[in-house]
Amino acid sequence: MSKSLGIIGCGAVTQNQYLKALGMYHDIAVKYVFDINQELAHVMAAQFGANVVTKEELLSNSDIVVIATPPSTHFQLINEALKKGNKVICEKPFVGSVADCKELIKVAAAREAELYVAHFRRTFPSVQLAQSIIKSKILGNVLGIEVYEGGRFSWQTQSGYVYKDPYGGVLFDTGSHTIDMALFMANIDTGEFEPEVISITKDKSEPSHEIAAELKLKSSAYDINLKVKLSRKLLLSNKVKIICENGYMDIPAGMANYVRIGSKLSSTVVYSDTKYDDLMDCFAIQFNDMFYDKPESIFSAGRFLNLTKILEVIANK
């Protein structure tokens, strides 16, 4: 029996990614769409073969709710959906504060509802490979992480939230992807740590478009130095570097099937994994986890609490 899916938000991510990705499932049917832009909602409804409905109708009739709206709207929409008992999939960035993150996890548990966050870069072959290498301890313990992503901004949103929303700047829009990759690969997206600020510079208050930050991630098990450089104006190296006791690893920020490992002697070797090489494969893996409730899913909302800590600390400086 197919499950009904409702989409709140018919902007760029729904048009460019979800339209194709959600068409891959025969037992999940997009039945309802809602957007405050009615014209856009009708265009996407026609594409999906769905009905344009009110938000209340969508929440009442959908088995699964996908939230793909500007990030400052996420908390309220997720809260409403969870209280209806829906399974909720929220497009990144999740929420802007640790308090909101914890509250939504609490609501989901009370309602016995599943809450997931769509960070599809976790499925990149390079990211999966890097995580397994770090977990093996062949490079020793993680000592430092460097995150670089930048280029001329070209993502065309329907709402323009990237220039207006306090959670729409390069930190939440791009940085949430790259920093999350780093935490996931270093196996520190779970457990507790506290971020201590060393330095933060921005071109302006949020939504900012250039950020340089250095933090210490401190726990009882580790003390990791995190450096972050993000830009919507400058082309950067677009990679994550994980520095360990016995060497380092460079991982591309974009989709790739390889990682580069270097030793203390500066010799390097490239490892690759070519199980899949299409972006839609990554979406398929992500949605399989979330649609079919894979145990200990890497997309469960609790896996993004540490990311939210870092984003909140940098955003508020």
Long-range contacts (C-beta under 8 A, 24 or more apart in sequence): 1-27, 2-26, 2-27, 2-28, 2-29, 3-27, 3-28, 3-29, 3-63, 3-64, 3-291, 4-29, 4-31, 4-32, 4-61, 4-62, 4-63, 4-64, 5-29, 5-30, 5-31, 5-32, 5-62, 5-63, 5-64, 5-65, 5-66, 6-30, 6-31, 6-32, 6-33, 6-34, 6-53, 6-58, 6-59, 6-61, 6-62, 6-64, 6-65, 6-66, 7-32, 7-33, 7-34, 7-44, 7-48, 7-50, 7-65, 7-66, 7-68, 8-33, 8-34, 8-35, 8-55, 8-58, 8-65, 8-66, 8-67, 8-68, 8-69, 8-77, 9-34, 9-35, 9-66, 9-67, 9-68, 9-69, 9-91, 10-35, 10-37, 10-40, 10-41, 10-43, 10-44, 10-68, 10-158, 11-35, 11-40, 11-68, 11-69, 11-157, 11-158, 11-159, 12-155, 12-156, 12-157, 12-158, 13-68, 13-91, 14-44, 14-68, 15-44, 15-47, 17-283, 18-66, 18-68, 19-44, 19-47, 19-48, 20-280, 21-280, 21-283, 21-284, 21-287, 22-48, 22-287, 24-280, 24-283, 24-284, 24-287, 25-287, 25-291, 28-64, 28-287, 28-291, 31-61, 31-62, 32-57, 32-58, 32-61, 32-62, 33-58, 34-58, 37-158, 40-158, 55-80, 59-84, 59-86, 60-84, 62-86, 63-87, 64-88, 64-89, 64-291, 65-89, 66-90, 66-91, 67-91, 70-159, 70-161, 70-165, 70-167, 70-168, 71-95, 71-96, 71-161, 71-165, 71-167, 71-168, 71-172, 72-96, 72-161, 72-165, 72-166, 72-167, 72-168, 75-100, 75-103, 75-104, 78-104, 78-115, 79-103, 79-104, 79-107, 82-107, 82-108, 82-111, 82-113, 82-115, 83-107, 83-111, 85-111, 85-112, 85-113, 86-113, 87-113, 87-114, 87-115, 87-116, 87-290, 88-113, 88-114, 88-115, 88-116, 89-116, 89-117, 89-118, 89-290, 90-115, 90-116, 90-117, 90-118, 90-301, 91-118, 92-117, 92-118, 92-119, 92-176, 92-177, 92-180, 93-167, 93-172, 93-173, 93-176, 93-311, 94-176, 94-301, 94-304, 94-307, 94-308, 95-308, 96-166, 96-167, 96-172, 96-308, 96-311, 96-312, 96-315, 97-308, 97-312, 98-305, 98-308, 98-309, 98-312, 100-308, 101-301, 101-304, 101-305, 101-308, 102-305, 104-301, 105-301, 105-302, 105-305, 108-301, 114-290, 114-293, 114-300, 115-300, 115-301, 116-289, 116-290, 116-297, 116-299, 116-300, 116-301, 117-299, 117-301, 117-303, 117-304, 118-286, 118-290, 118-299, 119-176, 119-177, 119-180, 119-184, 119-299, 119-304, 120-282, 120-283, 120-286, 121-177, 121-180, 121-181, 121-255, 121-282, 122-180, 122-181, 122-184, 122-286, 122-298, 122-299, 123-281, 123-282, 123-283, 123-285, 123-286, 124-181, 124-255, 124-256, 124-282, 125-255, 125-256, 125-257, 125-272, 125-273, 125-274, 125-275, 125-276, 125-277, 126-251, 126-252, 126-255, 126-256, 126-257, 126-258, 126-259, 126-273, 127-181, 127-184, 127-185, 127-251, 128-273, 129-257, 129-258, 129-259, 129-271, 129-272, 129-273, 130-185, 130-240, 130-242, 130-249, 130-251, 130-259, 131-184, 131-185, 131-187, 133-249, 133-259, 133-261, 133-271, 134-185, 134-186, 134-187, 134-242, 134-244, 134-249, 135-187, 138-246, 139-242, 139-244, 139-245, 139-246, 139-247, 139-248, 139-249, 139-261, 140-244, 140-245, 140-246, 140-247, 141-222, 141-244, 141-245, 142-186, 142-187, 142-188, 142-222, 142-224, 142-242, 142-243, 142-244, 143-224, 143-225, 143-243, 143-244, 143-245, 144-224, 144-225, 144-226, 144-227, 144-242, 144-243, 145-182, 145-186, 145-224, 145-225, 145-226, 145-227, 145-240, 145-241, 145-242, 145-243, 146-226, 146-227, 146-228, 146-229, 146-240, 146-241, 146-243, 147-175, 147-178, 147-179, 147-182, 147-226, 147-227, 147-228, 147-229, 147-230, 147-240, 147-241, 148-178, 148-229, 148-230, 148-236, 148-237, 148-238, 148-239, 148-240, 148-241, 148-253, 149-174, 149-175, 149-177, 149-178, 149-229, 149-230, 149-231, 149-236, 149-238, 149-253, 150-174, 150-210, 150-229, 150-230, 150-231, 150-232, 150-233, 150-234, 150-235, 150-236, 150-238, 151-231, 151-232, 151-234, 151-235, 151-236, 151-238, 152-232, 152-233, 152-235, 153-209, 153-232, 153-233, 162-207, 163-207, 164-207, 165-207, 166-206, 166-207, 166-315, 167-206, 167-207, 167-315, 168-207, 169-206, 169-207, 169-208, 169-209, 169-211, 170-207, 170-208, 170-209, 170-210, 170-211, 170-230, 170-231, 170-232, 171-206, 171-208, 171-211, 171-230, 171-311, 171-314, 171-315, 172-207, 172-311, 172-315, 174-230, 174-232, 175-211, 175-228, 175-230, 175-311, 175-314, 176-307, 176-311, 177-253, 178-228, 178-230, 178-240, 178-253, 179-228, 179-307, 179-310, 179-311, 180-304, 180-307, 181-240, 181-251, 181-253, 182-226, 182-240, 182-242, 183-306, 183-307, 183-310, 184-298, 184-303, 185-240, 185-242, 185-251, 186-224, 186-242, 188-217, 188-219, 188-222, 188-224, 188-306, 189-303, 189-304, 189-306, 189-307, 190-302, 190-303, 190-306, 191-219, 191-221, 191-306, 192-219, 192-306, 193-217, 193-218, 193-219, 193-222, 193-224, 193-306, 193-309, 194-218, 194-219, 194-309, 195-226, 195-309, 195-310, 195-313, 197-313, 197-317, 200-314, 200-317, 202-317, 206-315, 209-233, 210-234, 211-314, 213-314, 213-317, 215-310, 215-313, 215-314, 217-310, 226-310, 228-314, 255-279, 255-282
